[in-house]
Amino acid sequence: MALRSVLGLFTDENVVADAMDSLRAAGYTSSEYELLTGVPYPEGTFGEEEPVHKLYRWPLVGAACGFIVGLVLTTGTQLAYPLVTGGKPILGIPPMAIIIYEGTMLGAIVFTVIGIIFESRLPRLFMGAYDPRITEGYIGVTVTAEEDRMGQAERVLREAGAEDITRGWETPR
């Protein structure tokens, strides 16, 4: 079954908080509705849950991957082309440390950028309903659910005080 979305536009922050409470009371989960605004309100202004992010894991995984790649690269190169110079060991730790350090930093940076993209939910394949008036100061509440629940979502948004309600696209599940 396909997902549909409906957008309710509001002008008052308190009415939006009431609308989100009404959606929760109607049985919609926090993954089924979203707040859209062009104004940077503080987290929790509308009673929404604080987003949980795991961005801190990405640089750690990237650093570990970069460390392993640097270690394998330097060890493999020195073992593949052994140069015995004056009785020194084949695996020279000080030169390896530089390459391993650079690999660790490169891995951490690359994975951080990838993590930012994923944690920001980009690319966004399905955004739902949108109205350009959101950039003019309106606050939008988008509900994305099965089509048979769209009538209930419209009714809840209208009863909560939405000034305008529009339907969005359909997306395959």
N, C-alpha and C positions, 0 to 999 in steps of 0.2 A: 504494500500500500504506500502511496505517496504522502510526503509531508507537505503541509501548507503552512502559511504564516499570515498573521494578522497584526496590524500596527495600530496602536492607539496613541494619539497625540495629546499631550497635556501642557499646561503653562505653569501650574503651581506645583512646587516640590512636595507639599504635604498631600496633595491629591494623588501624586504618583506613588508615594509611600503607602497610601491607603489602597491604591489599585494593586500594588504588589502583594499586600496582605490579603486582598480579596482573591487574587490568583492562587496564592498558597492555600487559602481556605477552600477554594474550588477544586483542589486536588492536583494542581499543576506543580511539577517539581522545578527546582531552580535551573535545571538544564533545559527546560522547555520555554522559559521566557528570559528576555534580555532587555537591558536598559540602554537606550541610545540617546546621547546628548552631546551637544557641541561645546558645553561648558564644563570645565574640570571641577566637578563636585568632589568633596572628600569621600573616601571609602565609607560605606555604611550610612550615607545620608538618606537613602531611600529604603533602608532596612534590608538591603541585599547582603548576601553572605560575602565574606572577604574571600577573594580568589586565592586558591592554593596554587602556588607555583613551585616547581622543582628545578629552577634555573641553576641553583648551586651545584647540582649533580653534573651538569654538562661540562664545566671546566675540569672537574675532577676526573671524569672519564676520559676527556680529551688529553689531559696531562698524562694519565696512565698509558694511553695509546701512544702518545708521542714519545714517552720514555721507552716503551718497549720497542717501537720502531727504531729509535736512535740507538738503543743497545744492540738490537739485531743487525742494524746496518753497519755499525762500527766493528762489532765482533766478527760478522760475516766477511767484511772487507779485509780485515787484518788476517783472518784465517785463510781466506782464499788466495791472498797474495802475501805470504809470509816473508818479511824482510828481517833477517837476524842481523842486527847491527851492534857490534862490540859486546856481545853476550847479553844484551838487554832482552827482556821478555817480548814475545810476539804481540801480546795484548798490552798496549801502553795505556794505562788508566788516565793520566792527565789529558792527552788529546781526546780520548773517548768521552771524558766528562764534558768537554765543551760541546761536542756534537749532541750528546744525550740531553744536556741542558737546553740547547736550542730546539731540539725535537720536542721536548716537554713543553716549552713555551708555545711553540707553533701549534701543537695539538690542543693546548688549553685555549688558545685564541680562536682557532678554527671551530672548535666544538662550542665555544661560547656564542659565536655568531649564529651557528646552526641552532643552538638552544634558544636564543632570543627569537628566531624565526618561528620555531615550533611553539614556544610558550606564548607567543603573541597570536597564535592560531592563524598563522599565515602559511600558505595562501588560503584564503577563505573561499571555499568552494560554494557554499550556500549561505548567504547573509540573511535572507528572509526579506520581509517587507521593509521599505525605506521611503522616506519622504524628505525632499530638500529643505523643508521648513525646520528640520532638526538643527541645521546650521544657523538658523535665524533666531534660535532661542527656545524653540519648543523642545519638550522632553518626550521621547518615544518609548513605548513599551511594546516589544515584539514578542508574540507568542507563536512558537513553532511546534505543531503537533499534528496528529492524524486529522484528516479532513472532517471526520464526523464530530470532532471536538471543537471545530472552529466557531460554530454558532454559539456554544457556551462561552468561549473566550471573548467573542464580540460582546455578548450580553454582560459579562463581568466587567469588561473595560468601559462599556457605555454606562453601566450603573455606578461605576467608580468615578465618573465625571470626565471621560475622554471627550475632547472637543471635536475630534474627527477620527474616523476609523477607516482604514484601507486594508484590502487583502493583498497578499504578496504572491510570489511565484510558487510553483509546485516543483518539488525535487524528488527524484526517485530515491528510495531508501537503500 
